[in-house]
Amino acid sequence: MTSTNSTACPYLDTINRTHLDFDFSPHCSSTLESSPHIYACLVCGKFFRGKGRQTPAYTHSVEEGHFVFVHLSNGTFWCLPDGYEISTKEEPSLSDISLALNPSFTSEEVGRLDDNQELARDLFGRRYLPGFVGLNNLNKTDYLNCVVQALAHVRPLRDFFLLAGSQVGTGGIVAAADGSSDNNPKKKRKTSHQPLSYANFSPLAKAFSLLLRNMWSSHRFKSNVDPHMLVQAVSVASNKRYHVGKQAEAGDFLAWLLHQLHVGIGGSVGKKKRSSGGSTVIHETFMGKVEVTTFVKKRRKRGEEAALEMMNGGNMSTDTNDATADDVLGDEDDRAGSDDEETVARKQLKRETLTSLASETVIVEESTVTETDFLQLT
């Protein structure tokens, strides 16, 4: 139970920030189980379940003499084994740990991200530019890293997930969805579908939001980011189609990930999606129409019209530039005495040539133009 009385903790000087790494999934290092109540020891950096008597966290504090812990889900600080909460208002020195555990952004901060040129510094003195940080390769997860790096710089998508996961209430979600974080407040996208609150996001969408917030945070304890939680969420959601140690195509993964994020934040699919229009920031940003022209080669007879065009414009010539089929085939005045033999022979040759060209089988190329979705969110 949370204590209402603030108590000063005499063990804050034992915190070792160089051992803290919050990029890993919250699993107890003793029992390997996952729980909503996992605490990180701020002295050694290990994760333990619970804080009551006979729990791994309580036992660790007694046996190792490590007394300061942070709740990984809600960010509260505790002193064990005494069991009292440490007030962050009275201990402002813990604010950097809170920001490293759960980075948060305001709409104003998000709006200034693209103009930021100031380098941040980690605990080891290494400088880095927020948003341009390396992602660790967890054994053939390079395809995932490159897709995340690309999506982290798609402004509407980035702004949405930075604000959705920040501790600014539901207003952050609405602001990100309608584009109010844009530098130009007049440019706002209209959405016909209200996105889910962050609490109702899918585990994959939450992991993606946290990873983007870590990548753009200027309060990290290390200059690189470990995508461990996103990799685990992807493995579960894809039924190990995309899994550690298994190489995959970045293009296939991109389409799959966008679909999962679209559904994970409340987007609809199939006929409902088409009738409702742009339902999520994913749909509005990446969906579109593309014209596809398909060329097919077919065999067919040339025909009189094409044959006549060849005779008029090709190597063979006629008496007139605009001769018609009737002029060539329909001349009934070839009776004896109407034309001389040379003229009759020439017309007969034209007839035979036209008939031969028209009946020839040729290969023609036909094209069809269709419109399709640029990205199939089905």
C-alpha positions as CSV (number, residue, x, y, z in Angstrom):
1,M,0.0,0.0,0.0
2,T,1.3,3.4,-0.9
3,S,2.2,5.6,2.1
4,T,0.6,9.0,2.3
5,N,3.4,10.4,4.5
6,S,6.6,11.4,2.7
7,T,9.7,10.0,4.2
8,A,13.2,11.0,3.5
9,C,15.4,8.1,2.3
10,P,18.9,7.9,3.7
11,Y,20.1,5.5,1.0
12,L,19.9,7.6,-2.1
13,D,23.6,7.9,-2.3
14,T,23.9,4.2,-2.9
15,I,22.1,4.5,-6.3
16,N,24.5,3.5,-9.2
17,R,23.1,5.0,-12.4
18,T,25.7,3.3,-14.6
19,H,24.1,-0.1,-13.8
20,L,20.6,1.0,-14.8
21,D,19.2,-0.2,-18.1
22,F,15.4,0.0,-18.6
23,D,15.4,-1.2,-22.2
24,F,14.8,-4.8,-21.2
25,S,11.4,-6.4,-20.6
26,P,10.2,-6.4,-17.0
27,H,10.9,-10.0,-15.9
28,C,12.1,-11.0,-12.4
29,S,15.7,-12.0,-12.6
30,S,15.2,-14.5,-9.8
31,T,12.0,-16.3,-10.9
32,L,12.0,-15.2,-14.6
33,E,8.3,-14.5,-14.3
34,S,6.6,-11.4,-15.7
35,S,4.3,-9.4,-13.5
36,P,2.7,-5.9,-13.3
37,H,4.7,-5.4,-10.1
38,I,8.4,-5.7,-11.1
39,Y,10.9,-3.5,-9.3
40,A,14.3,-2.5,-10.5
41,C,17.1,-2.3,-7.9
42,L,18.7,1.1,-8.3
43,V,22.0,-0.2,-6.8
44,C,22.7,-3.2,-9.1
45,G,20.1,-2.7,-11.8
46,K,18.5,-6.1,-11.5
47,F,14.7,-6.7,-11.8
48,F,12.7,-8.4,-9.0
49,R,9.0,-9.2,-8.4
50,G,7.0,-7.7,-5.5
51,K,8.0,-5.7,-2.5
52,G,6.2,-7.6,0.3
53,R,7.8,-10.1,2.7
54,Q,9.2,-13.2,1.0
55,T,9.1,-11.7,-2.4
56,P,12.3,-11.7,-4.5
57,A,12.7,-7.9,-4.2
58,Y,12.3,-8.0,-0.4
59,T,14.8,-10.9,-0.1
60,H,17.3,-9.1,-2.4
61,S,17.2,-5.9,-0.3
62,V,17.8,-7.9,2.9
63,E,20.5,-10.2,1.6
64,E,22.4,-7.7,-0.5
65,G,21.8,-4.5,1.4
66,H,20.3,-2.8,-1.6
67,F,17.5,-0.5,-0.4
68,V,16.3,1.7,-3.2
69,F,13.9,0.4,-5.9
70,V,11.7,1.8,-8.6
71,H,8.4,0.3,-9.8
72,L,8.9,-0.3,-13.6
73,S,5.2,0.2,-14.5
74,N,4.2,3.3,-12.6
75,G,7.6,4.8,-11.8
76,T,7.2,5.1,-8.1
77,F,10.3,4.8,-5.9
78,W,10.4,2.6,-2.8
79,C,12.8,1.9,0.1
80,L,13.0,-1.8,1.0
81,P,12.7,-3.7,3.3
82,D,11.1,-0.8,5.2
83,G,8.4,-0.6,2.5
84,Y,7.8,3.2,2.3
85,E,7.5,5.3,-0.9
86,I,10.0,7.9,-1.7
87,S,8.4,11.2,-2.8
88,T,9.9,12.5,-6.0
89,K,8.8,16.0,-5.1
90,E,10.9,16.0,-2.0
91,E,13.7,14.1,-3.8
92,P,14.2,15.9,-7.1
93,S,17.5,14.1,-7.7
94,L,15.4,11.1,-8.8
95,S,13.8,13.0,-11.7
96,D,16.5,11.9,-14.2
97,I,15.8,8.2,-13.4
98,S,12.1,8.9,-14.0
99,L,12.8,10.4,-17.4
100,A,15.2,7.5,-18.3
101,L,12.5,5.0,-17.3
102,N,9.6,6.6,-19.0
103,P,10.5,9.4,-21.4
104,S,7.7,11.9,-22.0
105,F,7.1,14.8,-24.3
106,T,4.8,17.8,-24.5
107,S,3.3,19.0,-27.8
108,E,5.7,22.0,-27.7
109,E,8.7,19.7,-27.3
110,V,7.6,17.4,-30.2
111,G,7.1,20.5,-32.4
112,R,10.7,21.5,-31.8
113,L,12.3,18.1,-32.5
114,D,13.1,18.6,-36.1
115,D,14.9,21.9,-35.4
116,N,17.0,20.6,-32.5
117,Q,20.7,20.5,-33.2
118,E,21.9,20.3,-29.6
119,L,23.7,17.1,-28.6
120,A,22.8,15.3,-25.5
121,R,25.3,13.5,-23.2
122,D,24.9,10.1,-21.6
123,L,26.4,9.0,-18.3
124,F,29.6,7.9,-19.9
125,G,30.2,11.3,-21.5
126,R,29.3,10.2,-25.0
127,R,27.4,12.7,-27.1
128,Y,24.4,11.9,-29.3
129,L,21.7,13.6,-31.2
130,P,18.2,12.6,-30.0
131,G,16.4,10.7,-32.8
132,F,19.7,9.6,-34.4
133,V,20.8,6.9,-32.1
134,G,21.9,3.3,-32.8
135,L,19.7,0.3,-32.2
136,N,21.4,-2.9,-31.0
137,N,21.3,-5.9,-33.3
138,L,19.8,-8.8,-31.4
139,N,21.0,-11.6,-33.7
140,K,19.6,-10.9,-37.2
141,T,17.2,-8.2,-36.2
142,D,18.8,-5.7,-38.5
143,Y,15.8,-5.7,-40.8
144,L,13.6,-4.6,-37.8
145,N,16.2,-1.9,-36.9
146,C,16.2,-0.3,-40.3
147,V,12.4,-0.2,-40.5
148,V,12.1,1.4,-37.0
149,Q,14.8,3.9,-37.9
150,A,12.8,4.9,-41.0
151,L,9.5,5.1,-39.3
152,A,11.0,7.1,-36.4
153,H,11.4,10.0,-38.8
154,V,8.0,9.9,-40.4
155,R,6.7,13.0,-38.7
156,P,2.9,12.3,-38.3
157,L,3.6,8.8,-37.1
158,R,6.5,9.8,-34.8
159,D,4.5,12.7,-33.2
160,F,1.5,10.5,-32.6
161,F,3.4,7.8,-30.7
162,L,5.6,10.2,-28.8
163,L,2.6,12.0,-27.4
164,A,0.4,8.9,-27.0
165,G,2.8,7.3,-24.6
166,S,3.7,10.4,-22.7
167,Q,2.1,11.2,-19.3
168,V,-0.1,14.0,-20.7
169,G,-3.5,12.2,-20.5
170,T,-5.8,11.6,-23.5
171,G,-5.2,15.1,-24.7
172,G,-1.8,14.0,-26.1
173,I,-3.5,11.3,-28.2
174,V,-6.0,13.7,-29.7
175,A,-3.3,16.3,-30.4
176,A,-1.2,13.8,-32.2
177,A,-4.1,12.4,-34.1
178,D,-5.3,15.8,-35.5
179,G,-1.8,17.1,-36.3
180,S,-1.8,19.9,-33.7
181,S,1.8,19.1,-32.9
182,D,2.7,20.4,-36.4
183,N,4.5,23.7,-36.5
184,N,1.7,25.0,-38.7
185,P,-1.5,24.9,-36.5
186,K,-3.7,25.6,-39.5
187,K,-2.8,22.2,-41.1
188,K,-4.9,19.7,-39.1
189,R,-6.0,16.3,-40.3
190,K,-9.5,15.3,-39.9
191,T,-10.1,11.9,-38.4
192,S,-13.4,10.1,-38.6
193,H,-12.4,7.5,-36.0
194,Q,-11.3,8.3,-32.4
195,P,-8.2,6.3,-31.6
196,L,-7.9,4.2,-28.5
197,S,-6.4,5.6,-25.3
198,Y,-2.8,4.5,-24.7
199,A,-3.9,2.1,-21.9
200,N,-5.9,0.2,-24.5
201,F,-3.1,0.0,-27.1
202,S,-1.9,-3.5,-28.1
203,P,1.3,-4.6,-26.5
204,L,3.1,-4.2,-29.8
205,A,1.9,-0.6,-30.2
206,K,3.0,0.2,-26.6
207,A,6.4,-1.3,-27.2
208,F,6.8,0.7,-30.4
209,S,5.8,3.9,-28.7
210,L,8.3,3.3,-25.9
211,L,11.0,2.6,-28.3
212,L,10.4,5.8,-30.2
213,R,10.3,7.8,-27.0
214,N,13.7,6.3,-26.0
215,M,15.2,7.1,-29.4
216,W,14.1,10.7,-29.2
217,S,14.9,11.2,-25.5
218,S,17.7,13.5,-24.4
219,H,17.7,12.0,-20.9
220,R,19.1,8.5,-21.6
221,F,21.8,7.0,-19.5
222,K,23.4,5.4,-22.6
223,S,23.6,6.7,-26.1
224,N,22.3,3.6,-27.9
225,V,18.9,1.9,-27.6
226,D,18.1,-1.8,-27.2
227,P,14.9,-2.7,-29.0
228,H,14.4,-5.8,-26.8
229,M,10.8,-5.2,-25.8
230,L,9.7,-4.4,-29.4
231,V,11.4,-7.5,-30.7
232,Q,9.6,-9.7,-28.1
233,A,6.3,-8.0,-28.9
234,V,6.8,-8.6,-32.6
235,S,7.7,-12.2,-32.0
236,V,4.5,-12.8,-30.1
237,A,2.2,-10.9,-32.4
238,S,3.7,-12.6,-35.5
239,N,3.7,-16.1,-34.0
240,K,7.5,-16.1,-34.4
241,R,7.3,-15.3,-38.0
242,Y,9.7,-12.4,-37.1
243,H,11.9,-13.8,-34.4
244,V,15.4,-13.4,-33.0
245,G,17.9,-15.3,-35.1
246,K,15.6,-15.5,-38.1
247,Q,16.4,-13.2,-41.0
248,A,13.5,-11.5,-42.8
249,E,12.9,-9.0,-45.6
250,A,12.5,-5.4,-44.4
251,G,9.8,-4.6,-47.0
252,D,7.6,-7.5,-45.8
253,F,8.1,-6.6,-42.2
254,L,7.3,-2.9,-42.9
255,A,3.9,-3.8,-44.4
256,W,3.2,-6.3,-41.5
257,L,4.2,-3.8,-38.8
258,L,2.1,-1.0,-40.2
259,H,-0.9,-3.2,-40.3
260,Q,-0.3,-4.4,-36.7
261,L,0.1,-0.8,-35.5
262,H,-3.0,0.3,-37.4
263,V,-5.1,-2.4,-35.7
264,G,-3.2,-2.0,-32.3
265,I,-4.3,1.7,-31.9
266,G,-7.9,1.0,-32.8
267,G,-8.0,1.0,-36.6
268,S,-10.5,-1.0,-38.6
269,V,-9.8,-3.4,-41.4
270,G,-11.5,-4.8,-44.5
271,K,-14.9,-3.3,-45.5
272,K,-15.2,-1.3,-42.3
273,K,-11.9,0.4,-43.0
274,R,-12.8,1.3,-46.5
275,S,-16.2,2.8,-45.5
276,S,-14.8,4.7,-42.6
277,G,-12.0,6.4,-44.5
278,G,-8.8,7.4,-42.6
279,S,-9.3,5.8,-39.3
280,T,-5.8,6.1,-37.8
281,V,-2.6,8.0,-38.3
282,I,-1.2,4.9,-40.0
283,H,-4.0,4.9,-42.5
284,E,-3.8,8.7,-43.2
285,T,0.0,8.7,-43.5
286,F,0.6,5.6,-45.6
287,M,-2.6,4.8,-47.5
288,G,-3.1,6.1,-51.0
289,K,-4.0,5.3,-54.5
290,V,-1.5,4.2,-57.1
291,E,-2.2,3.7,-60.8
292,V,-0.9,0.3,-62.1
293,T,-0.6,-0.1,-65.9
294,T,-0.3,-3.8,-67.0
295,F,1.0,-4.7,-70.4
296,V,-0.1,-8.0,-71.9
297,K,1.1,-9.4,-75.3
298,K,-1.7,-11.2,-77.3
299,R,-1.9,-12.8,-80.7
300,R,-4.6,-11.7,-83.1
301,K,-5.2,-11.0,-86.8
302,R,-4.0,-7.6,-88.0
303,G,-7.3,-6.7,-89.6
304,E,-8.1,-4.5,-92.6
305,E,-7.8,-1.2,-90.9
306,A,-4.3,-1.8,-89.6
307,A,-3.3,-3.4,-92.9
308,L,-4.6,-0.4,-94.9
309,E,-2.7,1.9,-92.5
310,M,0.5,0.0,-93.3
311,M,-0.1,0.4,-97.0
312,N,-0.8,4.1,-96.7
313,G,2.0,4.9,-94.3
314,G,4.5,2.1,-94.9
315,N,6.7,1.1,-97.7
316,M,3.8,0.3,-100.1
317,S,2.1,3.2,-101.7
318,T,-1.4,3.8,-103.1
319,D,-2.7,6.2,-105.7
320,T,-4.2,8.4,-102.9
321,N,-2.9,9.1,-99.5
322,D,-6.2,8.5,-97.8
323,A,-7.3,5.3,-99.6
324,T,-10.0,3.2,-97.9
325,A,-10.7,-0.5,-98.0
326,D,-13.5,0.1,-100.4
327,D,-11.1,1.9,-102.7
328,V,-8.9,-1.1,-102.8
329,L,-11.3,-4.0,-102.5
330,G,-14.6,-2.5,-103.6
331,D,-13.7,-1.3,-107.1
332,E,-16.3,-2.9,-109.4
333,D,-15.2,-1.0,-112.6
334,D,-12.5,-3.5,-113.4
335,R,-14.6,-4.7,-116.3
336,A,-13.1,-5.2,-119.7
337,G,-12.5,-1.9,-121.3
338,S,-12.8,0.3,-118.2
339,D,-9.1,0.2,-117.4
340,D,-6.1,-1.0,-119.2
341,E,-4.4,-4.3,-118.3
342,E,-1.6,-2.5,-116.3
343,T,-4.2,-0.7,-114.1
344,V,-6.2,-3.9,-113.5
345,A,-3.0,-5.8,-112.5
346,R,-2.0,-3.1,-110.1
347,K,-5.4,-3.1,-108.4
348,Q,-5.4,-6.8,-108.2
349,L,-2.0,-6.7,-106.5
350,K,-3.3,-4.2,-104.0
351,R,-6.2,-6.5,-103.2
352,E,-4.1,-9.5,-102.7
353,T,-1.6,-7.5,-100.6
354,L,-4.3,-6.0,-98.4
355,T,-6.0,-9.4,-97.9
356,S,-2.7,-11.0,-97.0
357,L,-1.7,-8.3,-94.5
358,A,-5.2,-8.3,-92.9
359,S,-5.2,-12.0,-92.3
360,E,-1.7,-12.2,-90.8
361,T,-1.4,-13.1,-87.1
362,V,0.5,-10.5,-85.2
363,I,1.5,-10.0,-81.5
364,V,0.0,-6.8,-80.0
365,E,0.6,-5.3,-76.6
366,E,-2.6,-4.3,-74.7
367,S,-2.5,-2.1,-71.6
368,T,-5.0,-1.9,-68.7
369,V,-4.9,0.8,-66.0
370,T,-6.3,0.0,-62.5
371,E,-6.2,1.8,-59.2
372,T,-5.2,0.0,-56.0
373,D,-4.3,0.7,-52.4
374,F,-0.7,1.8,-52.0
375,L,-0.5,-0.2,-48.8
376,Q,-2.9,-3.1,-48.2
377,L,-4.1,-2.8,-44.6
378,T,-6.3,-5.9,-44.7
